[in-house]
Amino acid sequence: MAIERIIIVGGGTAGWMAAAALSRLKTGRPVEIILIESEAIGTVGVGEATIPPFLGFNQLLGIDEREMLAAVGGTFKLGIQFENWGKIGDSYIHPFGAYGYTMGGISFHHIWHSMARAGDKRPIQVFNVETMAAYFGKFARTDDYKGADLPPVNYAYHLDAGRYAAYLRRFAEARGVVRQEGKVVDVQLDGESGFVTGVTLDGGKQFSGDLFIDCSGFRGLLIEQALKTGYDDWSNYLPCNRAVALPCQREDGSPPPPFTRATAHRAGWQWQVPLQHRNGNGHVYCSSFMEDQEALDILLGNIAGKPQAEPNFLRFMTGRRNKFWNKNVVALGLAAGFMEPLESTSIHLINTGIDKLVSLLSLDGITQAQEDAFNRLTGREYARIRDFLILHYNATQRTDSDFWNYVRTMEVPVTLTEKVEIFKANGQIFREEDELFTETSWAAVMMGQGIHMEGHNPMADALEPGKTRQEVDEMEKSIRLMVQNMPGHGDYLKRYCPAPMAA
C-alpha cells in the first residue's frame, strides 16, 4: 500500500524534528504530512544539550546556524564537565574533539602514555583544543580560522527545547506540514494486518493515515498503548528513575560557559545547561535511594540564581521498546526509549531515528525488511550508548552512599567489561561499526574516572623519540596559541548570534 499520508502524533522536539525532516519529501511526491498535538499536554523539554552530529541535522535542512541560535537563545558546547564522579572533588571534561591526532597509524593516547612513561609530565588534556577552550571559557569556530593549519573545533549547542520546537514548527509549516490541535483519544487498527489505520481526536475528528510516527512521549500512545510492543527495562544497569527540572536566572552576570556541567550527588547527578538568557537545571536521581523533596532541596541549593518556574517532576524507566518500528508505526524520542540525559543523547537518538527512517523509507509501501533493519540498527545503537552511560556510574571509587555502593558493584554487560579490561591492559579501544562515541570519548571518561592504562600499543615505542617529541610539542603550542587568541564565549555569542531577550 503506497504511503500518501504520514501522521505524526505528538509535537515537542521529536515531533517537530520529524515534521521538518519529512517535509523535504513533499518537493518530490505529493505526500500529506499532518502533525497532531495538544496544547493541553506539556512536553518534557529537559533535553536542552546536544552533541556534534546534531549540526548535520540542521545543515541538511538548510537551517541558518546564526538565525536558529538567536531564535532559541542558544549557546555553544565544547563538551561536558563531570564533577564528583570518580571521587568527590574530581573533575574532568569529556571533550567533543580528539586528543592530539593519529601518528604513524597509532591513536594519540598511546603516544602520550609512552611519553609519560619516559617522564613527560603534561596531562593529556593540553593536547585537546575543546578541553582547553572550555577551561578558559573561550570559543571560536573552525570557519573563523580559514586557511590556518590549526586543529578543528568540534562543537554542539545548548538550546531552549521549547523554542527549538517552535522554530522547527515554523520551518515545517512553511513547507506544507499541517498542524492539527487535539488530543488523540482512540486508535483504529486493521483487523487483518494489525496496522494502525487512523486516530480519533477528543473533538470527534478522525484522521486516517498510511505511516504513523509516534512522538507521544513516555506514554507511547501508538507503539505501546495501541500495538502493545513491550519494553526492555534497563533499570538494573541505569537505576535513576526520577528527575526534577528547574530553569533559573544567572544572577552573577557571568557569561555562559561553553560546556554542560554534570555534577554527581548522593543518589544521582545534576545538570546545568547554560543558555543565553538563563540556565537549564535538573537533578536526576533514584527513588530507591532518595525522596523527591530531598532531590529538590539539593537542586535548589546548587543553582546559579532565582528559579524561573515551578519545579517539574518527571518519572521514567530507563530502557527501550522491544521494537522501534512495529507494523506501520515508528517511535521517536521518549516513545522509543529513554536512557537519561547524561551524555545528551536524547535529541541525538531522535536525529538518528529520523535519518534511518528517511534512508529506509519507500513511499510505495512498508516491507518487513525495512522494519527489521530499522529495529536491528536502532537496537544496536541504544545498547552501545547504554554501555557508555553505565561506565560513568560503574567506574567510581565513591563509597559515601548506598547508591554509589550499588552502581560500583553491580553486574554490567559483558560488552562493557571487555572494553574496560582491554583499555586497562594496553589502552586499546575498539569501536564497533558506526558506534556513536569515539575513542576519545571512552578514553576521557575512563581516565577521568580513575581507570588507568597499564600499557599502550607497543608500536608507540617504535616511533623515533626526538621527532615524536618535536611534533607533540608543536601540537601543544598550536593549541595554546589558538585558545589564547579565541574570544570569550559570551563575547562570541554577542557578536555572532545574540538572542533578542539576551541583548
Sequence and secondary structure as in RCSB ss.txt:
>XXXX:A:sequence
MAIERIIIVGGGTAGWMAAAALSRLKTGRPVEIILIESEAIGTVGVGEATIPPFLGFNQLLGIDEREMLAAVGGT
FKLGIQFENWGKIGDSYIHPFGAYGYTMGGISFHHIWHSMARAGDKRPIQVFNVETMAAYFGKFARTDDYKGADL
PPVNYAYHLDAGRYAAYLRRFAEARGVVRQEGKVVDVQLDGESGFVTGVTLDGGKQFSGDLFIDCSGFRGLLIEQ
ALKTGYDDWSNYLPCNRAVALPCQREDGSPPPPFTRATAHRAGWQWQVPLQHRNGNGHVYCSSFMEDQEALDILL
GNIAGKPQAEPNFLRFMTGRRNKFWNKNVVALGLAAGFMEPLESTSIHLINTGIDKLVSLLSLDGITQAQEDAFN
RLTGREYARIRDFLILHYNATQRTDSDFWNYVRTMEVPVTLTEKVEIFKANGQIFREEDELFTETSWAAVMMGQG
IHMEGHNPMADALEPGKTRQEVDEMEKSIRLMVQNMPGHGDYLKRYCPAPMAA
>XXXX:A:secstr
    EEEEE  HHHHHHHHHHHGGGGGTS  EEEEEE TTS       B  THHHHHHHHTT  HHHHHHHHT E
EE EEEEESSSSTT EEEEESS SS  BTTB HHHHHHHHHHTT    GGGG HHHHHHHTTB   GGGGTTS  
     EEE  HHHHHHHHHHHHHHTT EEEE  EEEEEE TTT  EEEEEETTS EEE SEEEE  GGG IIIII
IT   EEE TTTS   EEEEEEE  TT     SSEEEEEETTEEEEEEE SS EEEEEEE TTT  HHHHHHHHH
TT SS BSS  EEEE   EEES SEETTEEE GGGTEE  STTS HHHHHHHHHHHHHHH  TT   HHHHHHHH
HHHHHHHHHHHHHHHHHHHS    SSHHHHHHHHS   HHHHHHHHHHHHH      TT SS HHHHHHHHHHTT
   S   GGGGGS HHHHHHHHHHHHHHHHHHHHHS BHHHHHHHH   GGG 
